[in-house]
């Protein structure tokens, strides 16, 4: 192990600097992620079914429309898409993970549900269709840097019908107290684990960029003889004033914050997650 290199790459990086690896289409990690999405024992990748059902009901109450065209960005294995389709809506789901999209397509086919799934980074999406509702759930909005966020908001605005709604959830100003920036942990495994099938050493540390309201969770994976993988997960957190300014600056109106949509038992629960609607 090159300790000087290790010391260098474990330092706090410039804000929004990307790591050298992503996990969404890693063959080993994506398999475990899909299992986590589908598990009712954990809500680390997707919320559990009762929370999803509650969220879908809440979204449809806000929408107040039958036979709507809905776009789900970051749809994962299609858990929300299937419920929305069963409620009579025309749904398109988009996700970066090929494994999740493959599962979603198979599940829809087996259930006799007509859902369009697109395996693509939604930042690169180019759709000509128009939608009554665009949704981003499980705080996907928070992982975007400001340029990505503004680019995506322009895309969302362009695909919404006049009067269409954008619905999303986001971490709020209580986030630092929950995520504990500055916390460090490590893991050594001789038989493989979440990050790799082979033996590895994992060092995880979180950093707080207070002025920008951003928290980074950084995990560095070392495997012999000389493999260093850096995974960086950026989380922006917002309050209603922040988002009102951002969304209105992109043409949206009637930006509304809803607190306590989730229960206190949910992961990143009601105390730390707010939901928003915005109208084109």
Secondary structure in CASP SS format (residue, H / E / C, confidence):
PFRMAT SS
TARGET T0000
AUTHOR 0000-0000-0000
METHOD secondary structure of the structure
MODEL  1
X C 1.00
X C 1.00
X H 1.00
X H 1.00
X H 1.00
X H 1.00
X H 1.00
X H 1.00
X H 1.00
X C 1.00
X C 1.00
X C 1.00
X C 1.00
X C 1.00
X C 1.00
X C 1.00
X C 1.00
X C 1.00
X C 1.00
X C 1.00
X C 1.00
X C 1.00
X C 1.00
X C 1.00
X C 1.00
X C 1.00
X H 1.00
X H 1.00
X H 1.00
X H 1.00
X H 1.00
X H 1.00
X H 1.00
X H 1.00
X H 1.00
X H 1.00
X H 1.00
X H 1.00
X C 1.00
X C 1.00
X C 1.00
X C 1.00
X C 1.00
X C 1.00
X C 1.00
X C 1.00
X C 1.00
X C 1.00
X H 1.00
X H 1.00
X H 1.00
X H 1.00
X H 1.00
X H 1.00
X H 1.00
X H 1.00
X H 1.00
X H 1.00
X H 1.00
X H 1.00
X H 1.00
X H 1.00
X H 1.00
X C 1.00
X C 1.00
X C 1.00
X C 1.00
X C 1.00
X E 1.00
X E 1.00
X E 1.00
X E 1.00
X E 1.00
X C 1.00
X C 1.00
X C 1.00
X C 1.00
X C 1.00
X H 1.00
X H 1.00
X H 1.00
X H 1.00
X H 1.00
X H 1.00
X H 1.00
X H 1.00
X C 1.00
X C 1.00
X C 1.00
X E 1.00
X E 1.00
X E 1.00
X E 1.00
X E 1.00
X E 1.00
X C 1.00
X C 1.00
X H 1.00
X H 1.00
X H 1.00
X H 1.00
X H 1.00
X H 1.00
X H 1.00
X H 1.00
X H 1.00
X H 1.00
X H 1.00
X H 1.00
X H 1.00
X H 1.00
X C 1.00
X C 1.00
X C 1.00
X C 1.00
X E 1.00
X E 1.00
X E 1.00
X E 1.00
X C 1.00
X C 1.00
X H 1.00
X H 1.00
X H 1.00
X C 1.00
X C 1.00
X C 1.00
X C 1.00
X C 1.00
X C 1.00
X E 1.00
X E 1.00
X E 1.00
X E 1.00
X E 1.00
X E 1.00
X C 1.00
X C 1.00
X C 1.00
X H 1.00
X H 1.00
X H 1.00
X H 1.00
X C 1.00
X C 1.00
X H 1.00
X H 1.00
X H 1.00
X H 1.00
X H 1.00
X H 1.00
X H 1.00
X H 1.00
X H 1.00
X H 1.00
X H 1.00
X H 1.00
X H 1.00
X H 1.00
X E 1.00
X E 1.00
X E 1.00
X E 1.00
X E 1.00
X E 1.00
X E 1.00
X E 1.00
X E 1.00
X E 1.00
X E 1.00
X E 1.00
X C 1.00
X C 1.00
X C 1.00
X H 1.00
X H 1.00
X H 1.00
X H 1.00
X H 1.00
X C 1.00
X C 1.00
X C 1.00
X C 1.00
X E 1.00
X E 1.00
X E 1.00
X E 1.00
X E 1.00
X E 1.00
X C 1.00
X C 1.00
X C 1.00
X C 1.00
X C 1.00
X C 1.00
X C 1.00
X C 1.00
X C 1.00
X C 1.00
X E 1.00
X E 1.00
X E 1.00
X E 1.00
X E 1.00
X E 1.00
X E 1.00
X E 1.00
X E 1.00
X E 1.00
X H 1.00
X H 1.00
X H 1.00
X C 1.00
X E 1.00
X E 1.00
X E 1.00
X E 1.00
X E 1.00
X E 1.00
X E 1.00
X E 1.00
X E 1.00
X E 1.00
X C 1.00
X C 1.00
X C 1.00
X E 1.00
X E 1.00
X E 1.00
X E 1.00
X E 1.00
X E 1.00
X E 1.00
X E 1.00
X E 1.00
X E 1.00
X C 1.00
X C 1.00
X C 1.00
X H 1.00
X H 1.00
X H 1.00
X H 1.00
X H 1.00
X H 1.00
X H 1.00
X H 1.00
X H 1.00
X C 1.00
X C 1.00
X C 1.00
X C 1.00
X E 1.00
X E 1.00
X E 1.00
X E 1.00
X E 1.00
X E 1.00
X C 1.00
X C 1.00
X C 1.00
X C 1.00
X C 1.00
X C 1.00
X C 1.00
X C 1.00
X C 1.00
X C 1.00
X C 1.00
X C 1.00
X C 1.00
X C 1.00
X E 1.00
X E 1.00
X E 1.00
X E 1.00
X E 1.00
X E 1.00
X E 1.00
X C 1.00
END
